[in-house]
Amino acid sequence: MGPGIVDPPRESTEPLGRRRLGQLEVSAVGLGVQNMSRKYETTVPNRPEMLNIIRAAFDRGVTFFDAAEAYGPHEVERILGEGVAPFRDKVQIATKFGWNIDQETGAWRPGLNSRPEHIKLVVEGMLRRLRTDRIDLLYQHRVDPQVPIEDVAGAVKELMGEGKVLHWGLSEMGLNTLRRAHAELPVSAVENEYSMLWRGPEHDVIPLCEELGIGFVPWSPLGVGFLTGAIDANTRFAPGDIRGVESRFSPDNLPHNLALVDLVKRWAERKQATPAQIALAWLMARKPWIVPIPGTTQMAHMLENNGAAAVRFTPSELADLNSEVAAIETQGQRLPDAVLVLSGVEAPPRP
């Protein structure tokens, strides 16, 4: 642990526990490494400390690490590959394809790209950056409306046949796309935004995952830091910080949405935990196949997040907490409209 870091109020000494995403077994809490090359506020973290966090997480039972070619682009996969190299065979690596990114330069190109030949090229680059011979869980990051999902599944199936991919999943897809994908090649996990702040998946995605036996991985399980109490009514965001263009964090909506922060703070005091631990424990209590992947660039926060696995609710407490959460309706949108359109678009049927 770096100098000046103080242990959070609750760090579990119990084993972290395991959960299943389809047939893939992972730690009950994962670690999202998205911001380890560039944080929300656009600053660049200290790379050696990011490696320390990854390795300390493993020492404390975390075996599930989440990346994507788009993060960096490419640089986060390099950081993760270096970080887990000493214990690669004891962890599960998840990463994602789907954006139109130049494989040599990392430059963004317009639109999405899930053409089968591109997927295979991307995976070869991922394997090099991650210093591995296989990807434990490969997601389609966003649905490409120009490529039938059956063709995407076919490409992933070929990669599985070569031993380069072990399991696959989808992120922010439509329901019909998920059904078609799963019919073509069993899907292990769906990764969507889900937290007390954004509960959209509860209406249809999570029920469909339960029906099909698919695990669920909430990204941004702490509401991009909101549910930790780090944001208040006076918070304003630096240029380039995505939260600055999300209307749920606008000056008009923040005061209303802060009721959720008050809620997790009350429950944190009641359970002798922290607000972040309450928010994560609530997610894990929703379904036994939900595995949150809180991201952080701070050692203390990683330790704190892991401690959420030790927070337990009695049936009565959980009923009360669920009722209180449901009573607070978030005001404002979670992402810019352009991204929402991409996230929900359905892939066309096979001709």
Residue pairs with C-beta under 8 A, 6 or more apart in sequence:
1 56
1 299
1 300
2 49
2 52
2 299
5 298
5 299
5 300
6 300
7 300
7 303
8 274
8 300
8 301
8 303
8 304
8 307
9 272
9 273
9 274
9 304
10 272
10 273
10 274
10 277
10 304
10 307
10 310
10 311
11 303
11 304
11 306
11 307
12 306
12 307
12 309
12 310
14 309
14 310
15 61
16 27
16 28
16 29
16 60
16 61
16 62
16 306
16 309
17 27
17 28
17 61
17 309
18 25
18 26
18 27
18 28
19 25
19 26
19 27
19 28
19 215
19 288
19 289
19 290
19 291
20 26
20 215
20 289
21 137
21 167
21 169
21 188
21 189
21 214
21 215
21 216
21 217
21 289
21 291
22 167
22 186
22 187
22 188
22 189
22 213
22 214
22 215
23 167
23 188
24 92
24 136
24 137
24 166
24 167
24 188
24 189
24 215
25 92
26 63
26 64
26 92
26 291
27 61
27 62
27 63
27 64
27 291
28 284
28 291
28 309
29 62
29 64
29 280
29 284
29 291
29 292
29 293
29 294
29 305
29 306
29 308
29 309
30 62
30 64
30 65
30 66
30 94
30 217
30 291
30 292
30 293
30 294
31 53
31 54
31 57
31 62
31 64
31 65
31 66
31 293
31 294
31 295
31 296
31 302
32 66
32 219
32 293
32 294
32 295
32 296
33 50
33 54
33 65
33 66
33 67
33 71
33 76
33 79
33 80
33 83
33 295
34 66
34 67
34 68
34 71
34 76
34 295
35 45
35 295
35 296
35 297
36 45
36 50
36 53
36 76
36 79
36 80
36 297
37 44
37 45
37 71
37 72
37 75
37 76
37 79
38 44
38 45
38 72
39 45
39 297
40 224
40 225
40 237
40 241
40 242
40 243
41 237
41 238
41 240
41 241
42 238
42 239
42 240
42 241
45 297
47 79
49 297
49 299
50 79
50 83
50 297
51 79
51 82
51 83
52 299
53 296
53 297
53 298
53 299
53 302
54 65
54 79
54 80
54 83
54 84
55 83
55 86
56 299
56 302
56 303
57 65
57 302
57 306
58 84
58 87
58 90
58 91
60 303
60 306
61 306
62 91
62 306
63 90
63 91
63 92
64 91
64 92
64 94
64 291
64 293
65 80
65 83
65 84
65 91
65 92
65 93
65 94
66 94
66 95
66 191
66 217
66 219
66 293
66 295
67 76
67 77
67 80
67 93
67 94
67 95
67 96
67 130
68 76
68 77
68 95
68 96
68 97
68 139
68 141
69 77
69 95
69 96
69 97
69 99
69 101
69 122
69 125
69 126
70 96
70 98
70 99
70 101
70 141
71 77
72 78
72 106
73 99
73 101
73 106
73 108
74 101
74 106
74 125
74 129
75 106
77 95
77 126
77 129
77 130
78 129
80 93
80 130
81 129
81 130
81 131
81 132
82 131
84 91
84 93
85 131
88 131
88 132
91 136
92 136
92 137
93 130
93 132
93 135
93 136
93 137
94 135
94 136
94 137
94 138
94 139
94 169
94 189
94 191
94 217
95 126
95 130
95 135
95 137
95 138
95 139
96 138
96 139
96 140
96 141
96 171
96 191
97 114
97 118
97 119
97 122
97 123
97 126
97 138
97 139
97 140
97 141
98 112
98 113
98 114
98 139
98 140
98 141
98 142
98 143
98 144
98 171
99 108
99 112
99 113
99 141
99 142
100 108
100 109
100 110
100 111
100 112
100 113
101 107
101 108
101 109
101 113
101 122
102 108
102 109
103 121
103 122
103 125
112 142
112 143
112 144
112 145
112 146
112 342
113 144
114 140
114 143
114 144
114 147
114 151
114 152
115 144
115 147
115 151
116 147
116 151
116 152
116 154
116 155
116 158
117 155
119 152
119 155
119 156
119 159
120 155
120 158
120 159
123 135
123 138
123 159
123 164
123 165
126 135
127 133
127 134
127 135
127 164
133 163
133 164
134 163
134 164
134 165
134 166
135 164
135 165
135 166
136 166
136 167
137 166
137 167
137 168
137 169
137 188
137 189
138 156
138 159
138 165
138 167
138 168
138 169
139 168
139 169
139 170
139 171
139 189
139 191
140 152
140 168
140 169
140 170
140 171
140 173
141 171
142 171
142 172
142 342
142 343
143 149
143 170
143 172
143 173
143 174
143 177
143 342
143 343
143 345
143 346
143 347
144 152
144 347
145 345
145 346
145 347
145 348
146 348
147 347
148 347
148 348
148 349
148 350
148 351
149 173
149 177
149 180
149 181
149 184
149 347
150 180
150 181
150 184
150 350
151 350
152 181
152 347
153 168
153 181
153 184
153 185
154 184
154 185
156 165
156 168
156 185
157 184
157 185
159 165
160 166
160 168
160 185
167 188
167 189
168 185
168 187
168 188
169 187
169 188
169 189
169 190
169 191
169 214
169 217
170 177
170 178
170 181
170 187
170 190
170 191
171 190
171 191
171 192
171 219
172 191
172 192
172 193
172 342
172 343
172 344
173 181
173 190
174 344
174 345
174 346
175 204
175 205
175 208
176 346
177 346
177 347
178 187
178 190
178 205
178 208
178 212
178 214
179 208
179 212
180 347
180 349
181 187
182 212
182 214
187 212
187 214
188 214
188 215
189 214
189 215
189 216
189 217
190 205
190 209
190 214
190 215
190 216
190 217
191 216
191 217
191 218
191 219
191 293
192 200
192 201
192 205
192 216
192 217
192 218
192 219
193 200
193 201
193 218
193 219
193 220
193 334
194 200
194 201
194 202
194 206
194 216
194 218
194 219
194 220
194 221
194 283
194 290
195 218
195 220
195 221
195 222
195 223
195 227
195 279
195 283
196 223
196 227
196 260
196 263
196 264
196 279
196 282
196 325
197 223
197 226
197 227
197 248
197 257
197 260
197 330
197 334
198 220
198 223
198 330
198 334
199 325
199 330
200 334
201 216
201 218
205 216
206 216
206 286
206 287
208 214
209 215
209 216
209 289
210 287
215 289
215 290
215 291
216 287
216 289
216 290
216 291
217 290
217 291
217 292
217 293
218 283
218 290
218 291
218 292
218 293
219 293
220 295
221 279
221 280
221 283
221 292
221 293
221 294
222 228
222 276
222 279
222 280
222 294
223 260
223 279
224 242
224 243
224 246
225 231
225 243
226 249
226 257
226 260
226 261
227 260
227 261
227 264
227 275
227 276
227 279
228 274
228 275
228 276
228 279
228 301
229 261
229 264
229 265
229 275
231 243
231 249
231 254
231 261
232 254
232 258
232 261
233 251
233 254
233 255
233 258
235 249
235 254
236 244
237 243
237 244
237 249
238 244
242 335
243 249
245 336
246 332
246 333
246 334
246 335
246 336
247 253
247 332
247 333
248 257
248 330
248 331
248 332
248 333
248 334
249 257
249 332
250 332
252 331
252 332
253 331
253 332
256 331
257 328
257 330
257 331
257 332
259 328
260 325
260 328
260 330
261 275
263 324
263 325
263 328
264 275
264 276
264 278
264 279
265 275
267 273
267 275
267 278
267 321
268 274
268 275
268 277
268 278
271 277
271 278
271 311
271 313
273 281
273 307
273 308
273 311
274 304
274 307
276 294
276 301
276 304
276 305
276 308
277 304
277 305
277 307
277 308
277 311
278 308
278 311
279 308
280 292
280 294
280 305
280 308
280 311
281 308
281 309
281 311
281 312
281 313
282 313
282 321
282 325
283 290
283 292
284 290
284 291
284 292
284 308
284 309
285 313
285 318
292 308
294 301
294 305
296 302
296 305
313 321
333 340
334 340
335 343
